[in-house]
């Protein structure tokens, strides 16, 4: 059956999977609605059920059951179409663990079922699914991270101007920025920059900056910063603007997110 373009929102549901390796996160993720999101950590997702297409790294990829979607921090993923409700199993690695072991990774957004480069990731997903004991899971994690570092993906798919724009957004996310400033830093006219940025990142500069700010807000909240103090630290005008963007992108308020993270830390 040919994939249909997304045209309605039905539901998203997640179910955490208990794993014994500290720092590793795993969950099952069901969805029948489109998403555009910026990834915050190294994640390998295996499509369990359904077929879909998504945009990442400047092109559209087709996913079938067994496909592995590989995401790095800062990647933009935009769903394009689906032929029905999707079920993924996701495994997320601590960024510090990945980068201390293999450095910053720039991998292909997807590996097809049966691709030998994905064998270690398939083994890890199998171990998570069967509830493997600690030693077996630790070994699977180490082998998967080594495989992540060995992937021969595009080392840089952004043009120089877009790379410079990204550098400025990341370095000055807490400051007010104008399009003229970003374009001057990128050494490209603002009309050309906006077109190149959207083509290569999948969203305009202001939308990407908002996601950077909300990602930083989550980090601050997880570290214990009071929600009322976060907005000026991430370049947002006031608490209401923070609440609006946070709820839209995270699905909850900063206060509830802080309470949820606090409860998770107390359990751990």
Secondary structure, 3 states (H helix, E strand, C coil): CCCEECCCCCCEEEEECCCCCCCCEEEEEEECCCCEEECCCEEEEEEEECCEEEEECCEEEEECCCCEEEECCCCEEEEEEECCCEEEEEEEECHHHHHHHHCCCCCCCEECCCCHHHHHHHHHHHHHHCCCCHHHHHHHHHHHHHHHHHCCCCCCCCCHHHHHHHHHHHHCCCCCCCHHHHHHHHCCCHHHHHHHHHHHHCCCHHHHHHHHHHHHHHHHHHCCCCHHHHHHHHCCCCHHHHHHHHHHHHCCCHHHHHHHHHHHHHHC
